[in-house]
Amino acid sequence: MIDQLESAFNYHQQALGLRHARHEVLAANIANADTPNYKARDIDFSSELKRAVDSGVQASQGQGGLALALTSQRHLPGQGPAMSGANNLDLLYRVPDQPSLDGNTVDMDEERTQFADNAVRYRVALSMMNSRIQGLKNAMQPE
C-alpha cells in the first residue's frame, strides 16, 4: 500500500523538487547580475524531470541510488536512496542575446521572466499535488 502511495506521488514530488532547485539557480543568476565573468546557468527541466522520475522508480525497485560500502563479510549489503537536489543536476549555460563587456551573461529581463514563470509553475505543481492528496483522502473516507 505504501509503495503505491509513493509511486502515485513520485512524479509530483520530483517536479516540485526540480522547480525548487531551478528557483535557486535562477536566484543565483539574478544575485550575480553585476559580477564580472559570471555565466548564467539554467536547468533543462523536462530532461531532468524524466531522469529524476526514472531514477526514483529504479531506487524503489532496488536499482540506482547510493551503494553502501561493506567493510566486513558479516555486513549486510544495502542500497541507499538516490540523491536528489541541485547537487547532481546538469546545469547548462545560458547563451546571451547581447554579451556584456565584463563577460557577464546574465540578462535581467530573461532571468526575471524565467523566475516568474518558474514560480507560477511551482504553484501549479503544488496545487496539483494538493488536489491529488485531497482526492486520495476522499477515496479513503467511509461513506
Z-matrix of the N, CA and C atoms (Angstrom, degrees):
N
C 1 1.447
C 2 1.526 1 110.90
N 3 1.333 2 116.77 1 -44.98
C 4 1.462 3 120.74 2 -179.15
C 5 1.525 4 110.32 3 -64.76
N 6 1.339 5 117.37 4 -39.49
C 7 1.469 6 119.47 5 179.90
C 8 1.524 7 111.21 6 -65.22
N 9 1.333 8 118.06 7 -31.45
C 10 1.461 9 120.50 8 176.78
C 11 1.523 10 110.91 9 -70.12
N 12 1.337 11 116.60 10 -38.70
C 13 1.463 12 119.60 11 175.63
C 14 1.521 13 110.87 12 -65.44
N 15 1.319 14 115.73 13 -40.83
C 16 1.457 15 119.73 14 179.31
C 17 1.525 16 111.03 15 -62.98
N 18 1.306 17 117.14 16 -42.89
C 19 1.458 18 120.01 17 179.24
C 20 1.522 19 111.52 18 -69.27
N 21 1.326 20 117.83 19 -30.23
C 22 1.466 21 120.92 20 178.88
C 23 1.519 22 111.32 21 -68.69
N 24 1.310 23 117.50 22 -31.68
C 25 1.459 24 121.49 23 -177.54
C 26 1.526 25 113.47 24 -101.50
N 27 1.328 26 118.51 25 -4.00
C 28 1.455 27 121.03 26 -174.75
C 29 1.530 28 112.04 27 -58.78
N 30 1.321 29 117.48 28 -47.97
C 31 1.459 30 120.97 29 -177.66
C 32 1.528 31 111.00 30 -60.41
N 33 1.333 32 116.39 31 -48.55
C 34 1.459 33 120.34 32 -178.40
C 35 1.529 34 111.44 33 -66.27
N 36 1.309 35 116.51 34 -37.63
C 37 1.459 36 120.45 35 178.65
C 38 1.529 37 110.73 36 -64.41
N 39 1.325 38 116.51 37 -44.92
C 40 1.458 39 120.26 38 179.10
C 41 1.528 40 110.93 39 -65.52
N 42 1.332 41 117.25 40 -39.96
C 43 1.467 42 121.09 41 179.93
C 44 1.528 43 110.51 42 -63.72
N 45 1.326 44 117.09 43 -43.77
C 46 1.465 45 119.75 44 178.78
C 47 1.521 46 111.50 45 -64.90
N 48 1.324 47 116.80 46 -40.59
C 49 1.466 48 120.12 47 177.88
C 50 1.522 49 112.30 48 -62.85
N 51 1.321 50 116.31 49 -41.47
C 52 1.466 51 119.88 50 178.70
C 53 1.520 52 111.78 51 -69.75
N 54 1.324 53 117.34 52 -38.27
C 55 1.476 54 119.98 53 175.90
C 56 1.527 55 110.03 54 -60.76
N 57 1.328 56 116.36 55 -41.65
C 58 1.469 57 120.43 56 178.17
C 59 1.531 58 110.83 57 -63.48
N 60 1.321 59 116.87 58 -44.42
C 61 1.465 60 120.78 59 179.53
C 62 1.527 61 110.65 60 -64.06
N 63 1.332 62 117.15 61 -40.22
C 64 1.463 63 120.41 62 178.82
C 65 1.523 64 110.27 63 -66.26
N 66 1.318 65 116.75 64 -36.02
C 67 1.463 66 120.78 65 177.41
C 68 1.529 67 110.23 66 -60.78
N 69 1.327 68 116.74 67 -41.68
C 70 1.462 69 120.80 68 178.44
C 71 1.527 70 111.77 69 -64.77
N 72 1.332 71 116.80 70 -40.65
C 73 1.463 72 120.87 71 179.46
C 74 1.530 73 110.53 72 -65.36
N 75 1.313 74 116.36 73 -44.23
C 76 1.468 75 120.44 74 179.66
C 77 1.531 76 110.72 75 -66.48
N 78 1.321 77 117.48 76 -37.83
C 79 1.462 78 120.66 77 177.09
C 80 1.526 79 110.89 78 -64.72
N 81 1.334 80 116.77 79 -37.46
C 82 1.467 81 119.98 80 176.65
C 83 1.529 82 110.97 81 -65.41
N 84 1.320 83 117.03 82 -37.56
C 85 1.463 84 120.39 83 176.23
C 86 1.524 85 110.75 84 -61.75
N 87 1.328 86 116.50 85 -46.18
C 88 1.462 87 120.58 86 -179.47
C 89 1.525 88 110.46 87 -64.94
N 90 1.317 89 116.96 88 -41.09
C 91 1.466 90 120.45 89 -179.88
C 92 1.524 91 112.11 90 -64.80
N 93 1.314 92 117.59 91 -28.20
C 94 1.469 93 121.37 92 -177.96
C 95 1.521 94 112.57 93 -103.61
N 96 1.316 95 117.32 94 26.49
C 97 1.467 96 120.90 95 -178.16
C 98 1.520 97 112.49 96 -63.21
N 99 1.318 98 117.89 97 -27.37
C 100 1.468 99 120.92 98 -178.89
C 101 1.522 100 112.92 99 -105.88
N 102 1.313 101 118.46 100 7.82
C 103 1.460 102 122.15 101 -179.85
C 104 1.522 103 109.78 102 -82.51
N 105 1.333 104 117.73 103 122.18
C 106 1.473 105 119.55 104 179.51
C 107 1.534 106 111.50 105 -62.13
N 108 1.314 107 116.05 106 140.10
C 109 1.468 108 124.82 107 177.11
C 110 1.530 109 113.79 108 65.22
N 111 1.330 110 117.85 109 15.58
C 112 1.460 111 119.82 110 176.12
C 113 1.521 112 108.28 111 -78.85
N 114 1.309 113 116.32 112 133.41
C 115 1.466 114 122.29 113 179.58
C 116 1.524 115 108.99 114 -104.91
N 117 1.334 116 115.66 115 123.75
C 118 1.468 117 121.16 116 -179.77
C 119 1.527 118 109.94 117 -66.16
N 120 1.320 119 115.58 118 138.55
C 121 1.464 120 121.89 119 -178.91
C 122 1.510 121 109.84 120 -119.55
N 123 1.328 122 116.04 121 160.56
C 124 1.461 123 121.72 122 175.28
C 125 1.520 124 108.76 123 -158.71
N 126 1.310 125 115.47 124 171.43
C 127 1.464 126 123.02 125 -178.14
C 128 1.520 127 108.09 126 -114.57
N 129 1.330 128 116.89 127 135.96
C 130 1.467 129 120.51 128 169.56
C 131 1.526 130 105.77 129 -80.56
N 132 1.339 131 115.45 130 96.01
C 133 1.456 132 121.18 131 -168.12
C 134 1.519 133 113.17 132 -60.81
N 135 1.338 134 117.21 133 -45.01
C 136 1.469 135 119.05 134 -174.68
C 137 1.525 136 112.02 135 -65.10
N 138 1.323 137 117.97 136 -42.32
C 139 1.467 138 119.15 137 -179.93
C 140 1.527 139 111.36 138 -71.12
N 141 1.330 140 117.02 139 -36.01
C 142 1.462 141 119.59 140 178.02
C 143 1.529 142 111.39 141 -68.75
N 144 1.339 143 116.83 142 -36.26
C 145 1.463 144 119.63 143 177.86
C 146 1.523 145 110.73 144 -66.57
N 147 1.316 146 116.69 145 -41.74
C 148 1.463 147 120.48 146 177.76
C 149 1.525 148 110.42 147 -61.64
N 150 1.331 149 116.21 148 -44.01
C 151 1.460 150 120.59 149 179.51
C 152 1.533 151 110.88 150 -64.85
N 153 1.337 152 117.16 151 -41.03
C 154 1.465 153 120.71 152 -178.92
C 155 1.524 154 111.55 153 -67.33
N 156 1.331 155 116.92 154 -41.82
C 157 1.468 156 120.25 155 179.13
C 158 1.526 157 109.98 156 -66.14
N 159 1.333 158 117.07 157 -42.68
C 160 1.465 159 120.33 158 178.39
C 161 1.517 160 111.34 159 -63.18
N 162 1.328 161 117.98 160 -41.40
C 163 1.460 162 119.73 161 179.60
C 164 1.527 163 110.86 162 -70.85
N 165 1.344 164 117.76 163 -30.54
C 166 1.463 165 120.48 164 175.80
C 167 1.505 166 111.69 165 -66.67
N 168 1.334 167 117.53 166 -39.03
C 169 1.462 168 122.07 167 177.50
C 170 1.525 169 109.50 168 -67.39
N 171 1.328 170 116.71 169 -41.90
C 172 1.460 171 119.74 170 179.55
C 173 1.518 172 111.05 171 -65.76
N 174 1.340 173 117.49 172 -38.71
C 175 1.465 174 120.06 173 179.90
C 176 1.521 175 110.83 174 -66.53
N 177 1.340 176 117.06 175 -36.72
C 178 1.462 177 118.54 176 179.35
C 179 1.524 178 111.53 177 -71.82
N 180 1.338 179 116.84 178 -21.41
C 181 1.462 180 120.67 179 177.58
C 182 1.527 181 111.47 180 -94.04
N 183 1.329 182 117.04 181 5.62
C 184 1.453 183 120.51 182 178.80
C 185 1.511 184 113.38 183 87.02
N 186 1.309 185 118.17 184 12.66
C 187 1.452 186 121.81 185 177.61
C 188 1.508 187 108.28 186 -110.28
N 189 1.320 188 116.71 187 160.32
C 190 1.459 189 120.74 188 177.18
C 191 1.520 190 110.40 189 67.40
N 192 1.313 191 116.61 190 -169.09
C 193 1.449 192 121.04 191 178.84
C 194 1.509 193 111.61 192 81.84
N 195 1.305 194 115.90 193 -163.33
C 196 1.449 195 122.70 194 -176.91
C 197 1.524 196 110.11 195 -95.21
N 198 1.322 197 116.34 196 130.30
C 199 1.457 198 120.21 197 175.77
C 200 1.523 199 108.46 198 -85.75
N 201 1.312 200 117.44 199 133.35
C 202 1.453 201 121.71 200 179.49
C 203 1.522 202 109.57 201 -87.15
N 204 1.319 203 116.16 202 135.99
C 205 1.459 204 121.12 203 -178.67
C 206 1.522 205 109.90 204 -78.10
N 207 1.325 206 115.68 205 135.80
C 208 1.460 207 121.71 206 176.45
C 209 1.519 208 108.56 207 -100.28
N 210 1.323 209 116.82 208 122.22
C 211 1.464 210 120.64 209 179.25
C 212 1.516 211 112.22 210 -105.40
N 213 1.320 212 116.37 211 -2.89
C 214 1.452 213 121.53 212 179.19
C 215 1.525 214 108.45 213 -147.08
N 216 1.316 215 116.58 214 151.92
C 217 1.454 216 121.23 215 177.84
C 218 1.529 217 111.31 216 -66.19
N 219 1.330 218 116.36 217 -22.08
C 220 1.457 219 120.49 218 -176.71
C 221 1.532 220 112.48 219 -86.20
N 222 1.327 221 117.39 220 -6.75
C 223 1.464 222 119.65 221 177.79
C 224 1.518 223 111.06 222 -74.01
N 225 1.323 224 115.69 223 147.49
C 226 1.460 225 120.94 224 176.70
C 227 1.526 226 109.04 225 -84.51
N 228 1.328 227 117.51 226 135.28
C 229 1.467 228 118.29 227 176.36
C 230 1.521 229 109.56 228 -69.10
N 231 1.303 230 116.23 229 145.65
C 232 1.459 231 119.72 230 -178.15
C 233 1.513 232 111.26 231 -146.52
N 234 1.283 233 114.43 232 164.39
C 235 1.457 234 122.05 233 -179.98
C 236 1.516 235 107.18 234 -132.31
N 237 1.332 236 117.10 235 121.07
C 238 1.451 237 120.85 236 178.35
C 239 1.512 238 110.69 237 -84.19
N 240 1.310 239 117.13 238 168.86
C 241 1.462 240 120.29 239 178.96
C 242 1.517 241 111.26 240 -69.36
N 243 1.316 242 115.83 241 154.37
C 244 1.460 243 120.36 242 176.92
C 245 1.515 244 109.09 243 -67.11
N 246 1.319 245 115.55 244 143.58
C 247 1.461 246 120.10 245 179.07
C 248 1.511 247 109.78 246 -75.01
N 249 1.316 248 116.27 247 142.86
C 250 1.456 249 120.71 248 175.33
C 251 1.517 250 108.49 249 -131.33
N 252 1.314 251 115.84 250 172.37
C 253 1.446 252 120.86 251 -179.61
C 254 1.515 253 111.39 252 110.22
N 255 1.324 254 115.73 253 -175.07
C 256 1.465 255 120.94 254 -174.20
C 257 1.532 256 112.38 255 -75.90
N 258 1.331 257 118.11 256 -11.09
C 259 1.456 258 119.73 257 -176.12
C 260 1.519 259 113.22 258 -68.46
N 261 1.316 260 118.47 259 -33.24
C 262 1.454 261 120.23 260 -176.76
C 263 1.528 262 112.57 261 -111.54
N 264 1.326 263 117.58 262 21.92
C 265 1.454 264 121.42 263 177.69
C 266 1.516 265 110.09 264 -85.95
N 267 1.322 266 115.61 265 149.78
C 268 1.454 267 120.22 266 173.44
C 269 1.515 268 108.17 267 -86.75
N 270 1.329 269 115.86 268 99.47
C 271 1.454 270 120.37 269 178.82
C 272 1.519 271 109.15 270 -82.27
N 273 1.322 272 115.40 271 131.68
C 274 1.456 273 121.44 272 -179.42
C 275 1.520 274 109.26 273 -104.82
N 276 1.316 275 116.47 274 151.90
C 277 1.454 276 120.78 275 174.66
C 278 1.516 277 108.98 276 -85.51
N 279 1.307 278 115.56 277 139.49
C 280 1.451 279 120.65 278 178.84
C 281 1.531 280 108.97 279 -88.67
N 282 1.324 281 116.46 280 133.51
C 283 1.464 282 121.44 281 179.46
C 284 1.528 283 107.64 282 -83.43
N 285 1.342 284 117.14 283 122.92
C 286 1.462 285 119.11 284 -176.48
C 287 1.532 286 112.02 285 -77.81
N 288 1.348 287 114.91 286 149.01
C 289 1.462 288 119.89 287 173.96
C 290 1.525 289 110.14 288 -74.41
N 291 1.329 290 115.34 289 -41.49
C 292 1.459 291 121.20 290 177.24
C 293 1.519 292 108.43 291 -134.43
N 294 1.318 293 118.60 292 102.67
C 295 1.462 294 119.61 293 178.74
C 296 1.534 295 110.65 294 -67.04
N 297 1.316 296 115.00 295 145.00
C 298 1.459 297 119.56 296 -179.84
C 299 1.519 298 110.22 297 -89.32
N 300 1.326 299 116.10 298 166.19
C 301 1.462 300 120.99 299 -178.52
C 302 1.520 301 112.60 300 -68.98
N 303 1.335 302 117.58 301 -27.58
C 304 1.466 303 120.09 302 -178.69
C 305 1.522 304 113.07 303 -86.69
N 306 1.349 305 118.38 304 3.20
C 307 1.458 306 121.57 305 176.85
C 308 1.513 307 114.55 306 87.88
N 309 1.332 308 118.19 307 -0.06
C 310 1.457 309 122.14 308 178.89
C 311 1.522 310 108.58 309 -77.88
N 312 1.340 311 117.12 310 133.26
C 313 1.465 312 120.98 311 -177.65
C 314 1.528 313 113.06 312 -107.77
N 315 1.336 314 117.82 313 13.31
C 316 1.460 315 121.25 314 -179.48
C 317 1.525 316 109.09 315 -80.02
N 318 1.323 317 116.31 316 123.03
C 319 1.464 318 123.14 317 173.13
C 320 1.527 319 106.05 318 -105.48
N 321 1.335 320 116.55 319 108.84
C 322 1.465 321 120.59 320 -172.89
C 323 1.529 322 112.85 321 -60.45
N 324 1.319 323 117.82 322 -36.37
C 325 1.461 324 119.09 323 178.55
C 326 1.526 325 110.67 324 -63.93
N 327 1.325 326 116.21 325 -44.19
C 328 1.471 327 120.85 326 178.31
C 329 1.526 328 110.72 327 -64.22
N 330 1.325 329 117.20 328 -42.60
C 331 1.466 330 120.72 329 -178.67
C 332 1.525 331 111.31 330 -65.31
N 333 1.322 332 117.02 331 -43.08
C 334 1.463 333 119.99 332 178.24
C 335 1.527 334 111.15 333 -63.16
N 336 1.328 335 115.93 334 -41.07
C 337 1.462 336 120.16 335 178.89
C 338 1.523 337 110.84 336 -63.25
N 339 1.327 338 116.40 337 -47.70
C 340 1.466 339 120.54 338 179.52
C 341 1.525 340 111.36 339 -64.56
N 342 1.336 341 117.09 340 -38.01
C 343 1.463 342 121.68 341 179.60
C 344 1.532 343 110.32 342 -64.08
N 345 1.335 344 116.78 343 -46.78
C 346 1.463 345 120.64 344 179.47
C 347 1.535 346 110.99 345 -65.38
N 348 1.328 347 116.92 346 -41.73
C 349 1.465 348 121.18 347 178.32
C 350 1.527 349 110.36 348 -61.70
N 351 1.317 350 116.81 349 -44.09
C 352 1.460 351 120.83 350 179.92
C 353 1.529 352 110.72 351 -65.16
N 354 1.343 353 117.74 352 -37.96
C 355 1.461 354 121.06 353 179.09
C 356 1.527 355 110.88 354 -64.45
N 357 1.330 356 116.91 355 -42.21
C 358 1.467 357 120.53 356 178.63
C 359 1.525 358 110.13 357 -65.23
N 360 1.319 359 116.95 358 -43.45
C 361 1.462 360 120.32 359 -179.85
C 362 1.531 361 111.55 360 -66.97
N 363 1.338 362 117.06 361 -32.31
C 364 1.467 363 120.77 362 175.36
C 365 1.528 364 110.06 363 -63.69
N 366 1.331 365 116.19 364 -44.86
C 367 1.463 366 120.21 365 179.15
C 368 1.522 367 111.39 366 -63.68
N 369 1.334 368 117.09 367 -39.31
C 370 1.465 369 120.59 368 177.81
C 371 1.522 370 110.22 369 -63.52
N 372 1.339 371 116.63 370 -44.89
C 373 1.467 372 120.10 371 179.20
C 374 1.524 373 110.93 372 -62.68
N 375 1.329 374 116.33 373 -37.85
C 376 1.459 375 120.48 374 178.33
C 377 1.531 376 110.86 375 -67.28
N 378 1.318 377 117.01 376 -40.10
C 379 1.465 378 120.80 377 176.77
C 380 1.524 379 111.37 378 -64.43
N 381 1.329 380 116.72 379 -40.33
C 382 1.462 381 119.85 380 178.14
C 383 1.522 382 110.68 381 -64.61
N 384 1.319 383 116.66 382 -40.12
C 385 1.465 384 120.74 383 178.20
C 386 1.532 385 110.15 384 -64.03
N 387 1.330 386 116.58 385 -43.54
C 388 1.466 387 120.28 386 178.63
C 389 1.523 388 111.70 387 -63.18
N 390 1.334 389 117.40 388 -41.09
C 391 1.468 390 119.12 389 179.17
C 392 1.523 391 110.72 390 -68.49
N 393 1.312 392 117.17 391 -33.28
C 394 1.468 393 120.47 392 177.04
C 395 1.530 394 110.76 393 -65.88
N 396 1.323 395 116.04 394 -42.86
C 397 1.465 396 120.62 395 177.87
C 398 1.525 397 110.19 396 -64.52
N 399 1.335 398 116.27 397 -43.30
C 400 1.463 399 119.71 398 179.42
C 401 1.524 400 111.29 399 -62.97
N 402 1.327 401 117.10 400 -39.92
C 403 1.459 402 121.01 401 177.78
C 404 1.517 403 111.66 402 -62.63
N 405 1.336 404 116.99 403 -41.58
C 406 1.462 405 119.71 404 177.91
C 407 1.528 406 111.77 405 -68.34
N 408 1.330 407 116.37 406 -37.18
C 409 1.455 408 119.54 407 176.72
C 410 1.508 409 111.31 408 -63.39
N 411 1.332 410 116.97 409 -41.91
C 412 1.466 411 120.66 410 178.83
C 413 1.528 412 111.10 411 -65.89
N 414 1.338 413 116.68 412 -36.01
C 415 1.461 414 119.68 413 178.75
C 416 1.523 415 112.36 414 -68.14
N 417 1.310 416 116.65 415 -28.24
C 418 1.481 417 120.94 416 -179.49
C 419 1.515 418 113.18 417 -85.72
N 420 1.321 419 118.60 418 -12.53
C 421 1.468 420 121.68 419 -179.06
C 422 1.529 421 110.08 420 -71.72
N 423 1.309 422 116.54 421 134.52
C 424 1.477 423 118.58 422 175.23
C 425 1.520 424 109.71 423 -73.63
N 426 1.307 425 116.12 424 146.52
C 427 1.468 426 120.66 425 -179.86
C 428 1.489 427 112.10 426 -101.84
